[in-house]
Amino acid sequence: MAFSKNLGLLRILLLIIVASIQISLSDALLEGIYCGKENCYDVLGVTREETTKSEISKKYRALARKFHPDMHRSPDAKAEAEVRFKQIATAYEILKDDESRTDYDYMLDNPEDYYRHYYRYYRNRVAPKVDVRIVLIVTISIISAVQYYSANQRYEVAINYFMQQPKYRNRALDVARERGAYDDNNVKKGTKKKNKQEIKEETERVIRKVLEENMDIRGGYAKPKVSDILWIQLILLPYTVVAYLMWYASWTWRFNIKREPYGEAEKLYLIRRNMKLGQYQFDAIEEPEKKEFLRRELWLKENYDAWHQEKEEEMKVKLAESAKHKAYRRYLKVHGEGRMTFDDS
């Protein structure tokens, strides 16, 4: 009697455990994501623990042949097969991919994390399946191409400007005559006489070639170098870092510890640093002006501050004597500050 009573209690306990397992499993399957209320493993007829990718693919192919809509003739069977075929295809797409399968297994094991399941599902669906390395390579390549193209365009603007100035054109022709590349009769050495259009084109080519070889264009309009583009800079980055560290250590040892006197290159570097100019900007400054910087000893901070103050005072004087600035001051005196006007003259 006692045994049968205990057996009944055991049966009730087992029923409660099975019911709770079914409830938790039902809760784990969310509507609208993955296979909905269907279990993806059950849809394909495979087990979660012992299933491999090859087994999933094999089972999918077999079910796809069986439930393909074209395999059924009657409208009802065709409609039912179409629904079943979509379920099979969805389950296969989820289980064949390692990342989506991991997320799906996590949902089965953690049914209470509703929001995380939806986030993981839509993150994988919306996020592009592109390797980050490919994105970086393409981005750097585009930046490098645009960088070189822009620099080349600026250089072309500078060359075309010099070619249009009579002073530089005449000087370039003089240099070409000295080299024997051009003569006064507009006849190229060793060839027959050309017509006017050919002479003009030849003259332009000669002038351009001489300007490119002799003009020292600096700053932002300098001739582009392949070594300046981003790709090459990234490749040379380790060398650049090591070279900078060695230079910094040498500078510290020579000038901060041993107190050696500065050379001209070091003085110009300190002057450029005081002026807060980039290398290209400083290189664009004419040599006589740089010599004046050296004469004034602008590498010394106190000398540079005094020189900078002088330049500011000179600028104020020039601005005060400017006709445009005088007209502006008269305008303020008559109309006052903050007055709005629509006069475009």
C-alpha positions as CSV (number, residue, x, y, z in Angstrom):
1,M,0.0,0.0,0.0
2,A,2.8,2.4,0.9
3,F,4.7,1.4,-2.2
4,S,1.8,2.1,-4.5
5,K,1.2,5.4,-2.8
6,N,4.9,6.4,-3.3
7,L,4.7,5.3,-6.9
8,G,1.8,7.6,-7.5
9,L,3.6,10.5,-6.0
10,L,6.6,9.7,-8.2
11,R,4.4,9.7,-11.3
12,I,2.9,13.1,-10.4
13,L,6.4,14.5,-9.8
14,L,7.6,13.2,-13.2
15,L,4.6,14.8,-14.9
16,I,5.4,18.1,-13.3
17,I,9.0,17.9,-14.4
18,V,8.0,17.0,-18.0
19,A,5.4,19.8,-18.1
20,S,8.0,22.3,-16.9
21,I,10.5,21.2,-19.5
22,Q,7.9,21.6,-22.2
23,I,6.9,25.0,-20.9
24,S,10.5,26.2,-20.8
25,L,11.1,24.8,-24.3
26,S,8.0,26.6,-25.6
27,D,9.2,29.8,-24.0
28,A,12.6,29.4,-25.7
29,L,11.0,29.5,-29.1
30,L,10.1,33.0,-30.0
31,E,7.7,34.2,-32.7
32,G,9.3,36.1,-35.6
33,I,12.9,35.0,-35.3
34,Y,14.7,31.8,-36.4
35,C,12.2,29.1,-37.0
36,G,9.4,30.7,-34.9
37,K,7.6,28.3,-32.6
38,E,9.2,25.3,-34.4
39,N,12.5,23.9,-33.3
40,C,15.0,24.1,-36.2
41,Y,16.6,20.8,-35.3
42,D,13.1,19.1,-35.3
43,V,12.3,20.7,-38.7
44,L,15.3,19.1,-40.3
45,G,14.9,15.9,-38.2
46,V,18.4,16.1,-36.6
47,T,19.7,16.1,-33.1
48,R,21.5,19.0,-31.5
49,E,24.3,17.2,-29.8
50,E,25.5,14.8,-32.5
51,T,24.7,16.8,-35.7
52,T,27.6,18.0,-38.0
53,K,27.5,20.4,-40.9
54,S,27.6,17.5,-43.4
55,E,24.7,15.7,-41.7
56,I,22.7,19.0,-41.8
57,S,23.4,19.5,-45.5
58,K,22.6,15.8,-46.3
59,K,19.3,16.0,-44.4
60,Y,18.4,19.3,-46.0
61,R,18.9,18.0,-49.5
62,A,16.7,15.0,-48.8
63,L,13.9,17.0,-47.3
64,A,14.2,19.7,-50.0
65,R,13.7,17.1,-52.7
66,K,10.7,15.6,-50.9
67,F,8.9,18.8,-50.1
68,H,9.8,20.9,-53.1
69,P,6.5,22.4,-54.5
70,D,7.3,21.2,-58.0
71,M,7.1,17.7,-56.8
72,H,3.4,18.0,-56.0
73,R,0.5,18.4,-58.5
74,S,-2.6,19.1,-56.5
75,P,-3.1,22.7,-55.3
76,D,-3.5,21.7,-51.6
77,A,-0.5,19.5,-51.5
78,K,1.5,22.1,-53.4
79,A,0.6,24.8,-51.0
80,E,1.4,22.6,-48.0
81,A,4.7,21.6,-49.5
82,E,5.6,25.2,-50.2
83,V,5.1,26.1,-46.5
84,R,7.1,23.1,-45.4
85,F,9.8,23.9,-47.9
86,K,10.2,27.4,-46.5
87,Q,10.5,26.1,-43.0
88,I,13.2,23.6,-44.1
89,A,15.1,26.2,-45.9
90,T,15.0,28.6,-42.9
91,A,16.2,25.9,-40.5
92,Y,19.0,25.0,-42.9
93,E,20.2,28.6,-43.2
94,I,20.3,29.0,-39.4
95,L,22.0,25.7,-38.6
96,K,24.6,25.6,-41.4
97,D,26.2,28.9,-40.2
98,D,28.3,28.5,-37.0
99,E,27.5,32.0,-35.7
100,S,23.8,31.8,-36.2
101,R,23.7,28.2,-34.8
102,T,25.6,29.4,-31.7
103,D,23.1,32.2,-31.2
104,Y,20.2,29.7,-31.7
105,D,21.6,27.3,-29.2
106,Y,22.1,30.1,-26.7
107,M,18.4,31.0,-27.1
108,L,17.4,27.4,-26.4
109,D,19.6,27.3,-23.3
110,N,18.6,30.8,-22.0
111,P,14.9,31.3,-22.9
112,E,14.5,34.2,-20.4
113,D,16.9,36.6,-22.3
114,Y,14.2,37.8,-24.8
115,Y,15.8,41.1,-25.8
116,R,19.2,39.6,-26.3
117,H,17.8,36.9,-28.6
118,Y,16.1,39.5,-30.8
119,Y,19.3,41.7,-30.8
120,R,21.5,38.8,-31.9
121,Y,19.1,37.7,-34.5
122,Y,18.7,41.1,-36.2
123,R,22.3,42.0,-35.8
124,N,23.3,39.0,-37.9
125,R,20.6,39.6,-40.4
126,V,21.2,43.4,-40.9
127,A,25.0,43.5,-40.4
128,P,26.9,43.0,-43.8
129,K,28.8,39.8,-44.1
130,V,32.1,41.6,-45.1
131,D,35.5,40.9,-43.8
132,V,36.8,43.9,-41.8
133,R,40.2,43.4,-43.3
134,I,38.8,43.8,-46.8
135,V,37.0,47.0,-45.8
136,L,40.3,48.4,-44.4
137,I,42.2,47.5,-47.5
138,V,39.7,49.1,-49.8
139,T,39.3,52.2,-47.6
140,I,43.1,52.7,-47.4
141,S,43.4,52.2,-51.2
142,I,40.7,54.7,-52.0
143,I,42.3,57.3,-49.6
144,S,45.7,56.7,-51.2
145,A,44.3,57.1,-54.7
146,V,42.4,60.3,-53.9
147,Q,45.5,61.6,-52.0
148,Y,47.8,61.1,-55.0
149,Y,45.2,62.4,-57.5
150,S,44.6,65.6,-55.4
151,A,48.3,66.3,-55.1
152,N,48.9,65.7,-58.8
153,Q,46.0,68.1,-59.6
154,R,47.6,70.8,-57.4
155,Y,50.9,70.3,-59.1
156,E,49.3,70.7,-62.5
157,V,47.7,74.0,-61.4
158,A,51.1,75.3,-60.3
159,I,52.8,74.2,-63.6
160,N,50.0,75.7,-65.7
161,Y,50.3,78.9,-63.8
162,F,54.0,79.3,-64.4
163,M,53.5,78.3,-68.1
164,Q,51.1,81.3,-68.5
165,Q,53.5,83.8,-67.0
166,P,55.7,85.5,-69.6
167,K,58.7,85.8,-67.3
168,Y,58.9,82.1,-66.7
169,R,58.0,81.2,-70.3
170,N,60.9,83.3,-71.7
171,R,63.3,82.0,-69.1
172,A,62.4,78.4,-69.9
173,L,62.9,79.1,-73.6
174,D,66.3,80.6,-72.9
175,V,67.3,77.5,-71.0
176,A,66.0,75.2,-73.8
177,R,68.1,77.2,-76.3
178,E,71.2,76.9,-74.2
179,R,70.7,73.1,-74.1
180,G,70.0,72.9,-77.8
181,A,66.5,71.6,-77.4
182,Y,64.9,74.6,-79.1
183,D,66.1,77.2,-81.7
184,D,64.9,80.6,-82.8
185,N,63.5,79.4,-86.1
186,N,61.1,77.0,-84.2
187,V,62.7,74.0,-85.9
188,K,63.5,71.0,-83.8
189,K,67.0,69.6,-84.4
190,G,67.1,66.9,-87.0
191,T,63.6,67.2,-88.4
192,K,61.8,69.2,-91.1
193,K,60.1,72.5,-90.5
194,K,56.8,72.3,-88.7
195,N,53.5,74.1,-89.2
196,K,52.2,76.7,-86.8
197,Q,50.1,74.3,-84.7
198,E,53.0,71.8,-84.4
199,I,55.4,74.6,-83.5
200,K,53.0,75.8,-80.8
201,E,52.6,72.3,-79.3
202,E,56.3,71.7,-79.4
203,T,57.0,75.0,-77.7
204,E,54.5,74.2,-74.9
205,R,56.1,70.8,-74.4
206,V,59.6,72.3,-74.2
207,I,58.5,75.0,-71.8
208,R,56.7,72.5,-69.6
209,K,59.7,70.1,-69.5
210,V,62.1,72.9,-68.5
211,L,59.8,74.1,-65.8
212,E,59.3,70.7,-64.4
213,E,63.0,70.1,-64.3
214,N,64.0,73.4,-62.9
215,M,61.1,74.9,-60.9
216,D,61.5,74.2,-57.2
217,I,57.8,74.0,-56.3
218,R,57.3,73.4,-52.6
219,G,54.5,73.2,-50.1
220,G,51.0,72.0,-51.0
221,Y,51.7,72.4,-54.8
222,A,54.9,70.3,-54.8
223,K,55.2,67.4,-57.3
224,P,53.5,64.3,-55.7
225,K,55.6,61.4,-54.5
226,V,54.5,57.8,-54.2
227,S,56.2,57.7,-50.8
228,D,53.8,60.3,-49.5
229,I,50.6,58.3,-50.0
230,L,48.9,56.6,-47.1
231,W,49.7,53.0,-48.1
232,I,53.4,53.6,-48.3
233,Q,53.3,55.6,-45.1
234,L,51.7,52.7,-43.3
235,I,54.2,50.3,-44.7
236,L,57.1,52.5,-43.6
237,L,55.5,53.3,-40.2
238,P,57.8,50.9,-38.2
239,Y,60.9,52.4,-39.9
240,T,59.6,55.9,-39.3
241,V,58.9,55.3,-35.6
242,V,62.4,53.7,-35.1
243,A,64.0,56.6,-37.0
244,Y,62.2,59.2,-34.9
245,L,63.2,57.5,-31.6
246,M,66.8,57.3,-32.7
247,W,66.7,61.0,-33.8
248,Y,65.1,62.0,-30.5
249,A,67.7,60.1,-28.5
250,S,70.5,61.6,-30.5
251,W,69.0,65.1,-30.1
252,T,68.7,64.6,-26.3
253,W,72.3,63.3,-26.0
254,R,73.9,66.0,-28.2
255,F,72.1,69.1,-27.3
256,N,70.5,68.5,-23.9
257,I,73.2,66.4,-22.2
258,K,76.5,67.3,-24.0
259,R,75.3,70.9,-24.7
260,E,76.7,70.9,-28.3
261,P,76.1,74.1,-30.3
262,Y,73.2,73.9,-32.9
263,G,74.0,73.5,-36.6
264,E,72.1,75.3,-39.3
265,A,69.7,72.4,-39.8
266,E,69.0,72.2,-36.1
267,K,68.4,76.0,-35.9
268,L,66.0,75.9,-38.8
269,Y,64.1,73.0,-37.2
270,L,63.7,75.0,-33.9
271,I,62.6,78.1,-35.9
272,R,60.0,76.0,-37.7
273,R,58.8,74.5,-34.4
274,N,58.5,78.0,-32.9
275,M,56.5,79.1,-35.9
276,K,54.3,76.0,-35.6
277,L,54.6,75.3,-39.4
278,G,54.6,72.0,-41.1
279,Q,57.6,70.9,-43.2
280,Y,55.9,71.7,-46.5
281,Q,54.9,75.1,-45.3
282,F,58.4,75.9,-44.0
283,D,60.0,74.6,-47.2
284,A,57.9,77.1,-49.2
285,I,59.6,80.1,-47.5
286,E,62.2,81.7,-49.7
287,E,65.9,81.2,-48.8
288,P,66.6,85.0,-48.2
289,E,63.8,85.0,-45.6
290,K,65.2,81.9,-43.9
291,K,68.6,83.6,-43.7
292,E,67.0,86.5,-42.0
293,F,65.5,84.1,-39.5
294,L,69.0,82.8,-38.8
295,R,70.4,86.3,-38.5
296,R,67.8,87.2,-36.0
297,E,68.5,84.0,-34.1
298,L,64.8,83.0,-34.0
299,W,65.6,79.6,-32.8
300,L,65.8,81.2,-29.3
301,K,62.3,81.5,-27.9
302,E,62.8,85.1,-26.5
303,N,64.1,86.3,-29.9
304,Y,61.2,84.6,-31.7
305,D,58.6,86.2,-29.4
306,A,60.1,89.7,-29.9
307,W,60.2,89.1,-33.7
308,H,56.6,87.8,-33.7
309,Q,55.5,90.9,-31.7
310,E,57.2,93.2,-34.3
311,K,55.4,91.4,-37.2
312,E,52.0,91.8,-35.4
313,E,52.7,95.6,-35.0
314,E,53.6,95.9,-38.6
315,M,50.5,94.1,-39.7
316,K,48.4,96.5,-37.5
317,V,50.0,99.5,-39.2
318,K,49.5,98.1,-42.7
319,L,45.9,97.3,-41.8
320,A,45.3,100.8,-40.4
321,E,46.7,102.4,-43.6
322,S,44.7,100.1,-45.9
323,A,42.0,102.0,-47.8
324,K,39.5,99.2,-47.4
325,H,40.1,99.1,-43.6
326,K,39.6,102.9,-43.4
327,A,36.3,102.6,-45.3
328,Y,35.2,99.9,-42.9
329,R,36.1,102.1,-39.9
330,R,34.2,105.0,-41.3
331,Y,31.2,102.7,-41.8
332,L,31.3,101.6,-38.2
333,K,31.6,105.2,-37.1
334,V,28.5,106.3,-39.0
335,H,26.3,103.2,-38.7
336,G,27.6,101.6,-35.5
337,E,28.2,97.9,-34.9
338,G,25.6,95.2,-35.4
339,R,23.6,97.1,-38.1
340,M,22.2,94.8,-40.7
341,T,22.3,95.9,-44.4
342,F,21.4,94.4,-47.7
343,D,23.6,96.6,-49.8
344,D,25.8,94.4,-52.0
345,S,27.8,97.2,-53.6
